[in-house]
């Protein structure tokens, strides 16, 4: 008869299982608060670093653009960091970081609306308290902006008394007991960073100084920066001056006298059917001036005897010329076929119509204009590439190319803080009349600030950093140069 071995092993009893569970629970109870506390501390550190990143990024934005970034508005009505402009806009808990901007104590303008270097002080103060109703620890005046997070409880312990850039912001040390009562567990979990105006201006001014030295792209035929490099002769009260307007641009050409203009040296440089002009202008004329009807010629090339009926090209901004279909503040580049075809020059006209923001608003505006010959004749037929590329200035082939199809493009900034330039392009069948070819003395001159035969047509303002090329500068290079220099003109 077979024998079976008895199995003497057995499972845990209920008592033993309960004892094990009790031990595990005690371990978890002892360790979990430390784990959760560690996670909370890590989140708090992350929030602090995020705020510092936001603070530094806003400072960097002001250093590049001159003004503080315009805030967004959250559903609760408070202002927050704009996510489209600032990379770090959320705190460690995924909440929008709140953002307060001060107003200038002089002009009353908010610091996202003016160049921070023009501010004389601010109307925001921060107040660091020890606890609610407790002794004040620190007051700071002339605060330019504040960023803060409400922490994991998503409730602001800080008292935001700033209304549209004016007031006092009261906050507390992180983890402070706001009731000063150990029996009440209500520690402050808000975190706050702020920047005073003088520090912000220091950073912005340093960036502006860096930008002043930036050179135009490529190889200009002529560069006029009015800091002593010559290239022009002043007439009629035109003068080189320093404005002292808080910008970092140095000397400029002052054309505010009604008869002021400058004639550019080496007129043959400007006798081109392919070229680029770029620079900066500023005028505050907003009403018609005499018979000028608000016409503001920034730069033009013309016959000195037959005046405006013989213009090769001209760049104009209007204070008011609605009678001729031009909008106030409009910027226009024209290329004319001179006397016989003057009335047909609408095909050669470009305009950037900006009715929202005038170019006659006493702030600096960047401008550029390019003319490019196409390898197509006036009948739209292709021409030999070698002829298009190699014709030498002054030869018959070069003169013939003036009759080929040309493409014009203009660029202008509405505000010196704009991220992008406005532009417009048009192609028309023929190029400009280049004017007399020889001798050099008879080549039509190029002027800044006036159509010399029509003294009521003057530019009443300032120009600076004018560059001229005998080639077409690519649009991307023009945009890059504008971005690199615009802080200096804010």
C-alpha positions in Angstrom: 0.0 0.0 0.0 1.5 3.3 -1.0 2.5 5.9 1.6 1.9 9.6 1.2 4.1 12.3 2.8 2.1 14.8 4.8 2.5 18.5 3.7 3.2 20.3 6.9 3.7 23.9 5.3 1.0 26.5 5.7 0.1 30.1 4.6 0.3 33.3 6.7 -2.5 33.4 9.2 -4.8 36.4 9.4 -3.1 37.6 12.5 0.3 37.5 10.8 -1.0 39.4 7.8 -2.5 42.0 10.0 0.8 42.4 11.8 2.7 42.8 8.5 0.2 45.4 7.2 0.6 47.3 10.4 4.4 47.5 10.0 4.1 48.6 6.4 1.6 51.3 7.3 3.9 52.5 10.0 6.8 52.8 7.6 4.6 54.6 5.0 3.3 56.9 7.6 6.8 57.8 8.7 8.3 58.1 5.2 5.5 59.6 3.0 5.4 63.0 4.6 9.1 63.3 3.9 8.7 62.2 0.3 5.8 64.6 -0.2 7.7 67.4 1.6 10.6 66.7 -0.7 8.4 66.9 -3.8 6.9 70.1 -2.5 10.3 71.6 -1.8 11.5 70.6 -5.3 8.4 72.3 -6.8 9.0 75.4 -4.8 12.6 75.5 -6.0 11.5 75.0 -9.5 9.0 77.8 -9.1 11.7 80.1 -7.8 14.0 79.3 -10.7 11.2 79.7 -13.2 10.4 83.2 -11.8 14.1 84.1 -12.1 14.1 82.9 -15.7 11.0 85.0 -16.5 12.5 88.0 -14.8 15.8 87.7 -16.8 13.9 87.1 -20.1 11.8 90.2 -19.6 15.0 92.2 -18.9 16.5 90.8 -22.1 13.3 91.7 -24.1 13.6 95.3 -22.8 17.3 95.4 -23.7 16.6 94.4 -27.3 13.3 96.2 -27.8 13.6 99.2 -25.5 10.2 98.7 -23.8 8.8 96.0 -21.5 6.7 93.3 -23.2 2.9 94.0 -23.2 1.2 91.6 -20.8 -1.7 89.3 -21.5 -4.9 89.3 -19.4 -6.1 86.2 -17.5 -9.7 85.2 -17.0 -9.6 86.7 -13.5 -8.7 90.1 -14.8 -5.1 90.1 -13.6 -2.2 90.6 -16.0 0.1 87.7 -16.9 3.4 87.1 -18.7 2.7 87.0 -22.5 3.5 83.5 -23.7 3.9 84.7 -27.3 6.9 86.9 -26.3 8.3 85.2 -23.2 9.3 81.5 -23.2 8.8 81.0 -19.5 5.2 82.0 -18.8 4.0 79.1 -16.5 5.0 78.3 -12.9 5.9 74.8 -11.5 2.2 74.0 -11.1 1.3 75.0 -14.6 -0.3 78.3 -13.6 0.1 81.5 -15.5 2.8 83.7 -13.9 1.4 87.0 -12.9 3.0 90.2 -14.3 2.7 93.8 -13.2 4.1 96.8 -15.1 4.7 100.2 -13.6 4.0 103.6 -15.0 6.7 106.3 -15.6 6.4 108.9 -12.8 7.2 111.7 -15.4 5.1 111.0 -18.5 2.6 108.7 -16.9 3.1 106.2 -19.7 3.4 102.5 -18.8 6.8 101.0 -19.4 5.5 98.7 -22.1 4.5 101.8 -24.1 7.8 103.8 -23.9 11.5 103.2 -24.0 12.5 102.4 -20.5 15.6 104.7 -20.8 13.2 107.6 -21.1 11.5 106.9 -17.7 12.5 109.2 -14.8 11.0 107.0 -12.0 8.0 104.8 -11.5 4.8 104.8 -9.6 5.1 101.3 -8.1 6.5 100.4 -4.7 7.0 96.9 -3.2 6.4 96.4 0.6 7.9 93.3 2.3 6.0 92.5 5.5 6.8 89.9 8.2 3.2 88.8 8.6 -0.3 90.2 8.2 -0.5 93.4 10.1 3.1 92.9 11.3 6.1 95.2 11.2 7.3 96.3 7.8 10.6 94.7 6.7 11.5 96.6 3.5 10.1 99.1 1.1 11.4 99.5 -2.4 10.4 102.3 -4.7 10.8 102.9 -8.5 10.0 99.2 -9.2 9.7 98.7 -13.0 7.9 95.3 -13.0 6.9 92.4 -10.8 6.4 88.8 -11.6 5.0 86.3 -9.1 3.3 82.9 -8.6 0.5 82.1 -6.2 2.0 78.7 -5.4 0.4 75.3 -4.9 -2.7 76.6 -3.1 -3.4 78.8 -6.2 -4.4 81.7 -3.9 -2.6 84.9 -3.7 -1.4 85.8 -0.2 0.3 88.8 -1.6 -1.7 92.0 -1.7 -1.7 93.5 -5.2 -2.5 97.1 -4.7 -1.2 98.2 -8.1 -3.9 99.4 -10.4 -2.8 100.0 -14.0 0.8 100.7 -13.1 0.3 102.7 -10.0 0.3 101.5 -6.3 1.9 99.3 -3.7 2.5 95.6 -3.9 2.7 93.9 -0.5 4.2 90.5 -0.2 5.6 88.2 2.6 8.7 86.0 3.0 8.2 82.5 1.5 6.7 80.1 4.1 6.0 82.9 6.6 3.2 82.4 9.1 0.9 85.2 8.1 -1.0 85.3 11.4 2.2 85.0 13.5 0.4 82.2 15.3 2.1 78.8 15.3 -1.3 77.2 16.0 -2.6 78.3 12.7 -1.0 76.6 9.7 -1.3 79.2 6.9 2.2 79.7 5.6 2.7 82.0 2.6 3.5 80.0 -0.6 3.6 83.0 -3.0 7.0 83.7 -4.6 7.9 87.1 -6.0 10.6 88.7 -8.1 10.8 92.4 -9.1 13.3 94.7 -10.9 13.9 98.3 -10.1 14.0 100.9 -12.9 17.7 101.8 -12.6 18.8 98.2 -13.0 16.6 97.8 -16.0 17.9 101.0 -17.6 21.5 99.9 -17.0 20.9 96.6 -18.9 19.0 98.4 -21.7 21.6 101.1 -22.1 24.4 98.5 -22.3 22.6 96.8 -25.1 22.0 100.1 -26.9 25.7 100.9 -26.7 26.4 97.5 -28.3 24.0 98.2 -31.1 25.4 101.6 -32.1 28.5 100.0 -33.6 26.6 97.6 -35.9 27.5 98.1 -39.5 25.2 97.9 -42.5 25.1 94.6 -44.3 27.3 93.9 -47.3 29.4 96.6 -48.9 27.5 99.9 -49.3 28.6 102.3 -52.0 28.1 105.2 -49.5 27.3 105.3 -45.8 26.3 108.6 -44.1 26.2 108.3 -40.3 26.8 112.0 -39.6 29.5 111.2 -37.0 32.3 112.7 -39.1 32.6 110.4 -42.1 31.5 113.0 -44.6 29.9 112.2 -48.0 27.6 115.2 -48.2 27.4 119.0 -48.1 24.9 120.8 -46.0 22.9 123.8 -47.2 20.1 126.2 -46.1 20.6 125.6 -42.3 21.0 121.9 -42.3 23.3 120.9 -39.5 24.7 117.9 -37.7 23.5 117.7 -34.2 23.0 115.5 -31.1 19.4 115.3 -29.9 19.9 114.2 -26.3 16.6 112.3 -26.5 17.6 109.3 -24.6 18.5 107.2 -27.6 22.0 105.9 -28.3 22.4 107.1 -31.9 24.9 109.9 -31.5 24.9 112.6 -34.2 22.1 113.0 -36.7 21.4 115.4 -39.6 19.0 118.1 -38.6 16.7 119.2 -41.5 14.1 121.1 -39.4 14.9 124.5 -40.8 12.5 125.1 -43.7 15.3 125.6 -46.2 17.6 122.9 -45.0 18.9 120.1 -47.2 22.1 118.1 -47.9 23.6 117.3 -51.3 25.4 114.0 -51.5 28.9 113.8 -52.8 29.9 111.6 -55.8 26.6 111.8 -57.7 27.6 109.0 -60.0 27.2 106.6 -57.1 23.4 107.2 -57.3 23.0 106.8 -61.0 22.0 103.2 -60.9 19.0 101.2 -62.1 19.7 98.6 -59.5 20.2 99.9 -55.9 19.2 99.8 -52.3 18.7 102.7 -49.9 18.1 102.3 -46.2 18.2 104.5 -43.1 16.2 106.2 -40.4 14.0 109.3 -40.4 12.0 111.2 -37.8 9.5 114.1 -38.3 6.7 115.5 -36.1 4.9 117.5 -38.9 1.3 116.4 -38.7 -0.5 119.3 -40.6 0.0 120.7 -44.1 2.9 123.1 -44.4 2.2 125.9 -46.9 1.6 124.6 -50.4 3.6 121.5 -49.5 0.3 119.8 -48.4 2.2 117.7 -45.9 4.6 116.3 -48.5 7.9 115.3 -46.8 10.7 114.3 -49.2 13.2 112.3 -47.3 15.6 111.6 -50.2 15.4 112.1 -54.0 17.5 112.4 -57.1 16.5 115.1 -59.6 17.6 117.6 -62.2 18.8 120.7 -60.3 17.2 123.0 -63.0 13.9 121.4 -63.9 13.3 120.2 -60.3 10.6 117.8 -59.5 9.5 117.2 -63.1 12.8 115.4 -63.6 13.1 113.0 -60.7 14.7 109.6 -61.0 13.6 108.4 -57.7 12.2 109.8 -54.5 11.2 108.6 -51.0 8.4 110.6 -49.3 6.3 110.4 -46.2 3.1 112.5 -46.0 1.7 114.5 -43.1 -1.5 115.1 -45.0 -2.2 114.7 -48.7 -5.6 113.2 -49.0 -6.4 115.4 -51.9 -4.1 113.4 -54.1 -5.1 110.1 -52.6 -2.3 109.8 -50.1 -3.0 108.9 -46.5 -1.5 110.8 -43.6 1.6 109.0 -42.5 1.9 107.1 -45.7 5.4 106.2 -47.0 6.0 106.1 -50.7 8.8 105.2 -53.1 8.5 106.4 -56.7 10.7 105.9 -59.7 10.0 108.3 -62.6 10.6 108.2 -66.3 11.1 111.9 -66.1 9.3 114.7 -68.0 7.8 112.9 -70.9 6.4 110.1 -68.9 5.9 111.8 -65.5 2.1 111.4 -65.6 2.5 107.7 -66.2 4.6 107.0 -63.1 1.8 105.3 -61.2 3.2 102.0 -62.4 6.5 102.9 -60.7 4.9 103.9 -57.4 4.7 101.9 -54.2 3.2 102.9 -51.0 2.8 101.5 -47.5 -0.5 102.9 -46.4 -0.6 103.0 -42.6 -3.5 104.9 -41.3 -3.3 103.4 -37.8 0.1 104.9 -37.0 1.5 108.0 -38.5 5.1 108.3 -39.7 5.0 111.9 -38.7 4.7 111.2 -35.0 8.1 112.4 -33.7 9.6 108.9 -33.3 12.2 107.3 -35.4 11.2 105.1 -38.4 13.4 102.7 -40.4 13.0 102.9 -44.2 14.5 101.0 -47.1 13.9 100.8 -50.8 15.2 98.5 -53.5 15.1 98.5 -57.3 16.0 95.4 -59.1 16.3 94.9 -62.9 14.7 91.8 -64.2 16.3 90.0 -67.2 13.1 90.7 -69.2 12.8 93.6 -71.7 10.0 96.2 -71.9 8.0 93.8 -74.1 8.3 91.0 -71.5 10.7 88.9 -73.6 13.7 87.2 -71.9 17.1 88.7 -72.5 20.4 86.9 -72.5 21.6 86.2 -69.0 25.1 87.3 -69.8 23.8 90.7 -71.0 21.8 91.0 -67.8 24.7 90.2 -65.5 27.7 91.8 -67.1 26.8 95.1 -68.7 29.2 97.8 -67.4 28.1 101.1 -66.0 28.4 103.8 -68.6 28.1 101.5 -71.6 25.4 101.4 -74.2 24.3 98.0 -72.9 23.9 99.4 -69.4 21.8 102.3 -70.8 19.6 99.8 -72.6 19.0 97.9 -69.4 17.2 100.9 -67.9 14.4 100.0 -70.3 14.1 96.5 -69.0 11.4 95.4 -66.5 12.2 96.4 -62.9 10.9 95.3 -59.5 10.6 97.8 -56.7 10.2 97.0 -53.0 9.8 99.4 -50.0 10.1 98.7 -46.3 9.1 100.9 -43.3 8.6 100.5 -39.6 5.5 101.9 -37.9 7.2 102.0 -34.6 10.9 101.5 -33.8 9.8 98.6 -31.5 8.0 96.7 -34.3 9.2 93.1 -34.6 8.7 93.2 -38.4 8.9 95.8 -41.1 5.9 96.5 -43.4 6.7 96.1 -47.0 5.3 96.3 -50.5 6.5 95.2 -53.9 5.5 96.0 -57.5 7.0 95.1 -60.9 6.6 97.4 -63.8 7.6 97.2 -67.5 10.4 99.7 -67.6 13.1 101.2 -65.3 13.8 104.8 -64.3 15.3 107.4 -66.5 18.9 107.4 -65.2 19.5 111.0 -66.3 22.5 112.3 -68.1 25.4 109.8 -68.4 28.4 112.2 -69.0 30.2 114.2 -68.1 30.1 113.4 -64.4 29.5 117.1 -63.6 26.1 116.9 -65.3 24.9 113.8 -63.5 21.8 114.7 -61.5 22.5 115.2 -57.8 20.9 113.3 -55.0 19.4 115.3 -52.0 18.4 114.6 -48.5 15.5 116.7 -47.2 14.3 118.8 -50.2 13.3 118.9 -53.8 15.6 121.8 -54.6 13.6 123.5 -57.3 10.5 123.4 -55.1 11.3 125.1 -51.8 8.0 124.3 -50.2 8.7 120.6 -50.6 11.0 120.1 -47.7 11.5 117.4 -45.0 11.1 118.9 -41.5 12.9 116.4 -39.3 16.0 114.3 -38.8 17.7 111.5 -40.7 20.5 109.2 -39.7 22.5 106.1 -40.8 21.8 106.4 -44.5 23.3 103.6 -46.6 23.3 103.3 -50.4 24.1 100.2 -52.4 24.6 99.6 -56.2 23.1 96.2 -55.6 19.8 94.8 -54.2 20.2 93.9 -50.5 18.1 90.7 -49.7 15.0 91.3 -47.7 16.3 89.0 -44.9 19.5 91.2 -44.5 17.4 94.3 -44.4 15.2 92.8 -41.6 18.3 91.6 -39.7 19.9 95.1 -39.9 16.7 96.7 -38.7 16.4 94.3 -35.8 20.0 94.9 -34.8 19.8 98.7 -34.8 16.3 99.5 -33.7 17.0 99.6 -30.0 19.4 102.6 -30.6 16.5 104.6 -32.1 13.9 104.0 -29.3 
